[in-house]
Amino acid sequence: MLDIKVTLTKNPKTKPADESALGFGRIFTDHMFMMDYELGLGWHNARIVPYGDFSMDPAAMVFHYGQAIFEGCKCYRRADGGLQLFRAGDNLARMTRSAQRMCMPALDEETAMEGLKQLIRIDADWVPHKEGTSLYIRPTMISTDVGLGVHASKKYCFFIILSPVGAYYKEGLKPVSIYVEDEYVRAVRGGVGFTKCAGNYAASILAGDIAEKKGFSQVLWLDGVDQKYIEEVGSMNMMFAYGNKIVTPRLNGSILPGITRDSVLKIARQLGFEAEEARLDVHEIFADAKAGKLTEAFGTGTAAVISPVGVLAMEDERITLGDGGIGPVAQKLYDTLTGIQYGRLEDPYGWITKL
Ligand SMILES: *Cc1c(COP(=O)(O)O)cnc(C)c1O
């Protein structure tokens, strides 16, 4: 593990006074963690420095060929005031898997984890206290080689920034409306759908924008080949409940393997639900919803944790699920998972790291 040099800010910022108005990812703490990579030298220069601008050459490869990957995880404040990370090590391991696909170096996960812990201890007062709030953690890796030849960069920068956040959706646990995208696709098999690369988001913004203008809050992506199998939502995996049975699209290389998805599947089985990963035909899902067999749909992801779907729409069809409110399955899973994350419930899975 690398030594981490710490430089503290001389100009600490004023912390937000009203924790109910935090929003998502709009304000950042006083410090950030950084380290550099160079072929032959490996990771080096691990440091915690005051949060601030980067200075980069306009020919840095990340601006042109887009080798950029990120992660998202959270630190929670318990009722006793203590802080705890939820599955952050799994996020760093996923970043290494993203890196391999993007021809970027494996992360020094040990130094990154130690850097993250030190960074949060330094900025601990930024972790909000109010119910439903948390500290969002954004690890990112970018290519920094200068030059316009298309090849793998030899230099990279890894950094972690922190943002105190409120509930992801302004509506809270209120259900979202989702539009099934049948023209554009997000990812194809053999591509980079399973990675958290910046380009996946760039490719998804147009469809998200169109859906928003139609009055929907999210896009539901179909597979890139047949355009009929359900993949996932913008930044969430999808789950469907048939009474006591939960089904979710199986991981096929074009879906992001969500850590919340994995957590919810494990918790669901522990709670006595049946949980199945399968290939889900969107037309069958719509038929089941219309027949009243499909009782709930919800998204899972770090930012919103669980987000119930109230309305599903495709072409001219529009289906309201249940009574359009949060269903009992989503509520139970939300209560159990957030209970573990905030330390209200015991963690039998080894997911929590106390700071
Ligand atoms: C990050 C992300 C998710 C959710 O993953 P979590 O690890 O649960 O936060 C789902 N889909 C996409 C496309 C994502 O980028």
The ligand as a Tripos MOL2 file, in Angstrom:
@<TRIPOS>MOLECULE
LIG
   15    15     1     0     0
SMALL
NO_CHARGES

@<TRIPOS>ATOM
      1 C1        -24.3990    2.4050  -11.2630 C.3       1 LIG1
      2 C2        -25.4380    1.8290  -12.1410 C.ar      1 LIG1
      3 C3        -26.4400    0.9690  -11.6520 C.ar      1 LIG1
      4 C4        -26.6250    0.6510  -10.1950 C.3       1 LIG1
      5 O1        -25.5020    0.0690   -9.5930 O.3       1 LIG1
      6 P1        -25.3160    0.1320   -8.0180 P.3       1 LIG1
      7 O2        -24.0250   -0.5500   -7.7830 O.co2     1 LIG1
      8 O3        -26.4610   -0.5800   -7.4180 O.co2     1 LIG1
      9 O4        -25.3080    1.5740   -7.6520 O.co2     1 LIG1
     10 C5        -27.3240    0.4070  -12.5630 C.ar      1 LIG1
     11 N1        -27.2320    0.7020  -13.8680 N.ar      1 LIG1
     12 C6        -26.3030    1.5210  -14.3720 C.ar      1 LIG1
     13 C7        -26.2570    1.7830  -15.8260 C.3       1 LIG1
     14 C8        -25.3770    2.1250  -13.5180 C.ar      1 LIG1
     15 O5        -24.4490    2.9500  -14.0170 O.3       1 LIG1
@<TRIPOS>BOND
     1     1     2 1
     2     2     3 ar
     3     2    14 ar
     4     3     4 1
     5     3    10 ar
     6     4     5 1
     7     5     6 1
     8     6     7 2
     9     6     8 1
    10     6     9 1
    11    10    11 ar
    12    11    12 ar
    13    12    13 1
    14    12    14 ar
    15    14    15 1
@<TRIPOS>SUBSTRUCTURE
     1 LIG1         1 GROUP 0 **** ****
